[in-house]
């Protein structure tokens, strides 16, 4: 094979930051890989309302298209480094091997577009998947500002890296790891009132009720997907308390722990 190491990994890391919440591995041809990767990214990124010149535009779609096209068109295909697209709590990131003429940040002022794979670039242009050289970087800057009010972070070298943040509302909903840990520490210290702890416990118990009714057993990550006000560590603590109370029984399953109804199980709803 000409490109034995050709592969693109796309992963979602919002809850399971040490592993992943969703993953797509692309080894198909570039045209099919483009559509698969664009679909994956659009599924997990918010499509916030954006006006450009008085018309509604999908900034998300433009950003995703430019990042995916760059990752597929302008990479060094013989490099052993695997191209990666990562969506996390902060935004979307790409990394791929590059044949750079210079190393450093890529800005509108320093932009000097040079085709790295001109045949592939021309093929995508003829298909309408990409535009002339340099237009992608300008589009990223323009629509990143419309999407979040911030500039993208682009850097070229032996590897090309790109980062575009998510909209502020989405970022606050997901929360950073530091924010979640700080909130959990505050709750443990007693600074947060008992009413908040009761509400959180009620949310966890309601989610447990739902998961037991639907699946019979569940991991902590499934509760975390429904209760987003606290981190998974706090949810595990509530589940541990429910195990001690006999409401749940825990059992190891591979590297994770699953929970099922205990002897005193029933409806968990109501005040604690």
Rosetta blueprint (number, residue, H / E / L):
1 X L
2 X L
3 X L
4 X L
5 X L
6 X L
7 X L
8 X E
9 X E
10 X E
11 X E
12 X E
13 X E
14 X L
15 X L
16 X L
17 X L
18 X L
19 X L
20 X L
21 X L
22 X E
23 X E
24 X E
25 X E
26 X E
27 X L
28 X L
29 X L
30 X H
31 X H
32 X H
33 X H
34 X H
35 X H
36 X H
37 X H
38 X H
39 X H
40 X H
41 X H
42 X H
43 X H
44 X H
45 X L
46 X L
47 X L
48 X L
49 X L
50 X E
51 X E
52 X E
53 X L
54 X L
55 X E
56 X E
57 X E
58 X L
59 X H
60 X H
61 X H
62 X H
63 X H
64 X H
65 X H
66 X H
67 X H
68 X H
69 X H
70 X H
71 X H
72 X H
73 X H
74 X L
75 X L
76 X L
77 X L
78 X L
79 X L
80 X L
81 X L
82 X L
83 X E
84 X E
85 X E
86 X E
87 X E
88 X E
89 X L
90 X L
91 X E
92 X E
93 X E
94 X E
95 X E
96 X E
97 X E
98 X L
99 X L
100 X L
101 X L
102 X L
103 X L
104 X E
105 X E
106 X L
107 X L
108 X L
109 X L
110 X L
111 X L
112 X L
113 X L
114 X L
115 X L
116 X L
117 X L
118 X H
119 X H
120 X H
121 X H
122 X H
123 X H
124 X H
125 X H
126 X H
127 X H
128 X L
129 X L
130 X L
131 X L
132 X L
133 X L
134 X L
135 X H
136 X H
137 X H
138 X H
139 X H
140 X H
141 X H
142 X H
143 X H
144 X H
145 X H
146 X H
147 X H
148 X H
149 X L
150 X L
151 X L
152 X L
153 X E
154 X E
155 X E
156 X E
157 X L
158 X L
159 X E
160 X E
161 X E
162 X E
163 X E
164 X E
165 X E
166 X L
167 X L
168 X H
169 X H
170 X H
171 X H
172 X H
173 X H
174 X H
175 X L
176 X L
177 X H
178 X H
179 X H
180 X H
181 X H
182 X H
183 X H
184 X H
185 X H
186 X H
187 X H
188 X H
189 X H
190 X L
191 X L
192 X L
193 X L
194 X H
195 X H
196 X H
197 X H
198 X H
199 X H
200 X H
201 X H
202 X H
203 X H
204 X H
205 X H
206 X H
207 X H
208 X H
209 X H
210 X H
211 X H
212 X H
213 X H
214 X H
215 X H
216 X L
217 X E
218 X E
219 X E
220 X H
221 X H
222 X H
223 X H
224 X H
225 X H
226 X H
227 X L
228 X L
229 X L
230 X L
231 X L
232 X H
233 X H
234 X H
235 X H
236 X H
237 X H
238 X H
239 X H
240 X H
241 X H
242 X H
243 X H
244 X H
245 X L
246 X L
247 X L
248 X E
249 X E
250 X E
251 X E
252 X E
253 X E
254 X L
255 X L
256 X E
257 X E
258 X E
259 X E
260 X E
261 X E
262 X L
263 X L
264 X L
265 X L
266 X L
267 X L
268 X L
269 X L
270 X L
271 X L
272 X L
